[in-house]
Amino acid sequence: MGHLQELHDEQDQSPWLDNLKRGWITSGELQRWIDRGVRGITSNPTIFQKAIESGSEYDDEFRSLIGGGTSVQDSYWKLVTGDIEEALRILRPVYDSSEGIDGFVSVEVAPSLAHDTDGTKAAARHLSDLIAEPNLYVKIPGTVEGLPAIEAMISEKRSINVTLLFGLDRYAAVMEAYIAGLEAAEGDLSAISSVASFFVSRVDTEVDRRLDSIGTDEATALKGKAAIANARLAYELFLETFKGERWDALVARGARHQRPLWASTSTKNPAYPDTLYVDELIGPNTVNTIPDATLEAFDDHGTVARTLDQDFAEARATMAALKAVGVDIGDVTKTLEDEGVASFAKSFDELIGSLQAKAQTFG
């Protein structure tokens, strides 16, 4: 048994693959990942930009779409949904055998909608209805404007992956939106699923930059500690939220937990272990979506042991120490959310631009 399978079978954590490209579908590579223990897939605009621009796998279909009068942007969505539908088909056995816990594939609404509540609702409904598979997650950014859309989609019994979460206050608001959405939904709730994608490594990147600017010994000693502490406190918040009379009433109607999903788990700083954000965040009822290079590294030399809830007090002490040396975590998470929204929008715009240029060559 490999480490990826051990994560699930021994630690109740689901390893998902944070990447998708057509060549993996057609070559059988995606199925090989599943055979090794991958139990779901996440995608985002940056992932699709790299997939579509990196080779010629999409050219024939794109040429046919443009030749048939489809607009460049509509062609993009047809390319994307085609990959998503094939991945959903390949992962459907995982969904069925897990009774709807795993086997999901995520597709994100257009990043330009991150601050548009009504636009997000409309786009999420469109993608959900267009693809219409039970193991589809539509990704909605966990911005302030995204919160009402999340609640509305859950109330309509649509399964949602809430993305771009960095701070504890926003994470608490997302869980509240999920629970309120369940309460507003009618009848049996067992077909509704959701994950909350809490980003990890980017927190260390931003905090370490600020610690370097502070430059004291106390600040330097805290480098590489913020992201794991922040995620562990998010898990503590998850445990505190999904219990009690209010939650028990929903469980009686078939409700499932909105599992925390650790995202951005590749190591950005080469001075840190390459499996740091997998090894240190292992715990039950969670997901870790992992880029393929990090999946390979973890399956080769990662450590499978329960670490996520090892010491919440230590995590709180770390956050307090960061505040004491002058790091404003609230400002860090706000900065990261803004950068994340902008980065996905940039990837989307650049890809549409490159497709427009390619379409002109077909004439």
N, C-alpha and C positions, 0 to 999 in steps of 0.2 A: 504494500500500500504506500503510495506517495504522500508527500506532505500535504498536498492540496486535498486529497481525500481524508487525511487525518484531521485537518481543520474542521471538516464537516462532521465526520463520524465520531470524533473524540471530544471536540470543543464546541459543537453546535454553532460554528461560524461558517457562513457560505462564501467561498471564494468566487468572485465574478471576474470576468475579463473586461478591462477598460480599453477596448479597441474593437474595431470591426472594419473589414475591407472585403471587397468582392472576391479577391483571389483566395482568401481563406475559405469562403463558402464553396467555391467551385473546385478547389483542390482537395477538400476534405480536411484541411488544417483545423477548421473550427470544430469539427467532430472529434478530432484527435485531442483538442484541448478539453472537450467535454469528457472524453474517456479518461483523461488524467485527473478530473475532479472539478473542472470549472462548471458552475451551476447557474450562470446568468451572464448577461452582456450589458455594458453601458456604452453609450456613444454621446458625442456632442459635436457642435459645429467644427471645432478644431480637428477632431478625429476624421470627420468626413472631408474636410479640406485636404488633409494629408493623403487620405485614401484616393480621392478623385484626381488630385493633381500629380500624384507620384508615378503614374504610369498610364497605360493606354487601355486598361481593362473596361473603362466606361465609355470609350470613344464611339464604338459602333452603336450602342443604344442611344447615346446623346445625339449622334448624327441623324439617326432615324427620327428621334423626337423633334429635332429642329426642322428636319426636312418635312415632317408632317404638320408643321405650323404651330407646334407647342412653344410657348415662350421659354426663355432661358431659365427664369426662376421656377416656372412650373416643371421644366425638365429636371432641374436640380431635385425637386421634391419627389419626382418619379424615380430618379436614381436612388435616392435615399430610402424611400419606402420600399422599393424593390429589395434592397439589401436587408432591411428590417424584417420584411415578410419572410424571406428565406431563413434568416436567423431564428425567427419565431418558430418556423416549422422544425428546424433542427433541434431546438431546445424544448419543443412541446413534450417529448417523453419525460424530461426532467420535471416539468411543471406537473404533469399527470402523476408521476410516481411520488412526488413530494406533496401531493394534494394541494397544489396552489401556493406553496411557500416559495419555491425557487422556479427556475426556468424562464425568467423574465428577460425581455430585451427592451431597452429604453431608447426613445427617440425624443428629441427636444423641440419645443416650439421655437419659432424664429427668435433669435436673441434680441431683435429690435423691440420685442414686446415686453421686455423685462419690467418696464415701469408703466405698462398699459393693462389694467385689470380686465377690461371688457375684451380687448384684443386677445389676451391670453386665454380667456374663457372660450372664445370663438375658435381659436386655433387648436386648443386642446380637444374640444368637442369634434372638430373636423378630423384631426388625426385619429382619435379614438374610433370614430364612426367609419373612417376610410379603411383603416386596417382591421378593425373589428375582430381581434383575437384576444382570448382571455389572459394570455401571458404577455400582453403589451403594457409597458409603463410609458406614459407621456410625462416628459420632464418639464417641470415648471420651476423657474427660479424662485428661491425663497426670499424675494424682496418684500418690502412693505406692501407694494401693489400686488404682489403675487399671492399674498395670504388669503384675500377673499376668493380668488380664483381657485386656490387649493381647496378651501372649504366647500365651494360650490361644486367642484368636480367630484369630490368624495360623496357629497350628498346625492349626486346623480349616479353613484355607484361606478365611477370610472377610477381605474387604478393609476396612481400618480407617484412619480419619483420627484421629490422636492430637491432641487439642486442648489449649489452655491451657498451653502451654509457655513459660516465661520464662527459666529458668536453664540454664547449661551442664551442671551435674551431672545434673539431671533429664533433659535432652535425651540425654546419654550413656546413661542408664539406659533410656530409651525405645528407642534404637537397639539396645541389647543385648536388650531384650525382643523386638524385631522379629526379630533374627537368631536368637535362641534359638527363637522360634516357627517360623521357617523350618526350622531343624534338626530340630524335632520333627514337622514335617509329612511326610507320606508321598508319595513319587513326584515327579512333575513339579510345579514351583513357579511356572510361568509365568503362572498365572491369579491369583496373589496380588498385590495391590497395596496400598501404604500411603504416606501422607504424614505428616509430623510438623509440626504447625502451631505455629510459633514466633512469639510475639506481639512486636510491635515498638513502636509509638508509645506504648503505655501505659508502657513502661519510661522513656521520656523524661518523660512526665507526672509519674511518681512521683519520678524522680531530680531533675528540675528543681525540684520542690517542696522537696526536701531541700537542694539547693544554695542555693535562696533563703533557707532557714532558716540555713544556715551563713554566707552573706552576704559572704564575702571575695572579693577580686578573682580569686583563683585558682579559687574555686568558680564564680563567675559565668562565667568563661571556658570552663567545661566544659559549660554548658547546651546541650542539643540534640545532644550527642555520644554519650551512653551507648547509646541504642537501636541505632544503626547499628553501633557497635563491638561490642556484644553479639551482634547477628545475624551480623556477619562472622566472629566467633570461633566461632559455632555452625556456620557453613559450613565453616570450617577443620576443626572436629571431624568433620563429615560426611565430608569428603575423607579424613581419617585413618582413619575407622572402616571405610568400605566399600572395603577393599583387603586384600591379603595372602592367605595360604593358606586361612584359614577362610572368607573371603568368596568366594574363587575356587571353592571346592568347592560352594558354593551356586549360584553363577552357572552352573556346569556342569549343574545341575539345573533351570535356567531362572529363577533368582531375579532380581528387579528391585530396584534401589535403593529405599529409603524416602526419597523426595525431601523436602528441607526446603520447607515452605510458609510464606511470610511472611504473617502475619495481623495484623490491627489496623494497617493501613497507610494509613489516612486521617490527615491532619495535624491534631492536636488544638490546637496552638498557632498562632494566626493569624500570629504573627511569623515562622514558618518557611514555606518554599516548600510550596505545596499538593501537589506531587508528590515531596516529599523522600524518602518511604519506598518509592517505586518507583524513582526515578532512582538512588538510592545502593545498591540491593540487586539489581542485575541481574547474573546469572551463570548458567552452564549447569547443567542437570539440577535446576532449581528451579521452584517455583510461587510466584506472588504472587496472593493472593486480595484483591480490591480493591473497596471500595464503589463504587456507580455514579457518585457525584459525582466521586470521585477518578479513576475510569476515564475519565470525560469530560475531566477536566483533563489527564490524561496523554496521551490520544489527541490533544488539542489542542496542548499545548506541553511535553510531557515530553521527556526526552533519552534516546535509545536508545543506550547504550554500556555495555560491560562494566565494572562498578564493584565488584562484590561481593568479589572476591579481589584488589583493588588493592593493599592494604597491611595484611597481618595484623599486622605489627609495630606499626604505628600504632594499630591497634585494641587491642592489648595495652597499649600505652603509655597510651591513654585510660583503660582500666579501672584501671591502676595509679595514675594521677593522681586518679581518683575515690576510690580507697581512701585515698590520701594526704591528701585534704581531709576525710575522715571519712564518706564514703558507703559503707555496707555493702551491696554488691550482693546478697549472699545474703539479707539481710533484705528488700531491695527485691523480689526475685523471689518470696520466700515471701509477702510482703504482697499482691503482685499476683495470685498464684494463689488466695489466700483470697478476695480481692475478686472475682476472676473467677467462682469457683464460686458465691459469694453473689449476684452480679449476675444470673447465668443462672437461679438458683433463684428469685430475686425476680421476674424477668420471667415465669417459668412460673407461679408462684403468683398473680401479679396477673392474668394472662390467664385462668387457670381461674376466678378469682373473678369477673371480668367476664363470662365465659361463663355462670357459674351465675346471675348477676343477669339476663342476657339470657334464659336459659331460663325463668326465672320469669315473664317477660312473655308467654310463649307460651301460658300457661294461659288 
